[in-house]
Amino acid sequence: QVQLVESGGGLVQPGGSLRLSCATSGFTFSGVAMSWYRQAPGKERELVAAISSIGGTTNYKDSVKGRFTISRDNAKNAVYLQMNSLKPEDTAVYYCRTIYSGRIYWGQGTQVTVSS
C-alpha cells in the first residue's frame, strides 16, 4: 500500500537549517507530483512547496521563497525539503503528500520547532 514516512524534524534555533525527507513506497513515485504541507497549532494545514513528477517545476508559499528548496530523487523514491534561515513562525508539523489513483495520501508528519 501507499506509504509516506517523513523524517528530519527537530528543534533548531532561529536562522538555522533542517532537511526534511519523505521516503515513499507502494506507488510509481516518478509518475506523480509531491508536496510538503505544514500545520501549526491552532491553524489550518497549508501548502509549503510542491514539485512536479520529474522535478522540472516547483512552487512555494510566498513566505518561504528563497529560504526553502523542494527536491526529489526518483531513483530513491524520496522527496526532500531543505529549510534554511528558519524563523519561529516556521514552527509546525510538516507533512508530505501525494495524490495517486485519485486518492490523497499523507505521511504521519514530523515536528519542526524553531526557538531560541
C-alpha positions in Angstrom: 0.0 0.0 0.0 1.0 3.6 -0.4 3.3 4.8 2.4 4.9 8.2 3.1 7.3 8.5 6.0 8.8 11.8 7.0 11.9 12.3 9.0 14.4 15.1 9.8 12.4 17.3 12.0 13.7 18.7 15.3 14.4 21.7 17.4 16.5 24.4 15.8 17.5 28.0 16.6 16.2 30.9 14.5 18.4 31.2 11.5 19.3 27.5 11.5 18.6 24.8 8.9 16.9 21.5 8.7 16.5 19.0 5.9 13.3 17.0 5.8 13.0 13.7 4.0 9.9 11.8 2.9 10.5 8.1 2.0 7.8 6.6 -0.1 6.7 3.2 -1.2 3.7 1.4 -2.8 3.2 3.5 -5.9 5.0 4.8 -9.0 6.8 7.6 -7.4 8.3 9.0 -10.7 4.8 9.5 -12.1 3.3 11.8 -9.5 3.8 15.3 -8.1 4.8 15.6 -4.5 4.2 18.3 -2.0 5.1 19.4 1.6 2.4 20.9 3.8 2.6 22.2 7.4 0.2 22.7 10.2 0.9 25.0 13.2 -1.1 24.7 16.4 -4.5 26.3 16.0 -4.0 26.8 12.3 -5.1 25.1 9.1 -2.8 22.9 7.2 -1.1 24.9 4.4 0.9 24.1 1.3 4.6 24.9 1.7 6.1 23.6 -1.5 5.4 21.3 -4.4 7.4 19.6 -7.2 6.3 18.1 -10.4 6.8 14.4 -11.2 10.2 14.8 -12.9 11.2 17.8 -10.8 11.1 20.4 -13.5 8.5 22.6 -11.9 8.4 23.8 -8.3 6.3 26.3 -6.4 6.5 27.7 -3.0 4.4 29.5 -0.4 5.4 33.2 -0.6 6.8 33.3 3.0 9.3 30.5 2.3 10.5 31.6 -1.1 14.3 31.9 -1.1 14.6 30.0 2.1 13.2 26.6 1.4 14.0 24.2 -1.5 12.0 21.2 -2.5 13.7 18.4 -4.4 13.2 14.8 -5.3 15.2 11.7 -6.1 13.2 9.4 -8.3 15.8 6.7 -8.0 15.3 6.6 -4.2 11.5 7.3 -4.3 12.1 10.2 -1.9 11.3 13.9 -1.7 13.1 16.5 0.4 12.6 19.9 1.9 15.8 21.9 2.6 14.9 24.7 5.0 17.3 27.5 5.7 17.1 30.7 7.6 14.4 29.2 9.8 12.1 31.5 11.7 9.9 30.9 14.7 6.8 31.2 12.5 8.0 28.1 10.6 7.3 26.0 13.7 4.8 23.4 12.7 4.2 19.7 11.9 5.4 19.1 8.3 3.7 16.5 6.1 4.4 15.2 2.7 1.5 14.5 0.5 0.7 13.0 -2.9 -2.3 12.1 -5.0 -2.2 8.7 -6.6 -5.0 6.9 -8.4 -7.4 9.7 -7.4 -6.7 9.4 -3.6 -4.8 11.8 -1.4 -2.1 10.3 0.8 -0.4 11.9 3.8 2.6 10.9 5.9 2.4 11.0 9.7 4.3 14.3 9.9 7.5 15.4 11.5 7.7 18.2 14.1 9.8 21.3 13.4 10.3 23.7 16.2 12.2 26.9 15.7 13.1 28.5 19.0 16.0 30.0 20.9 
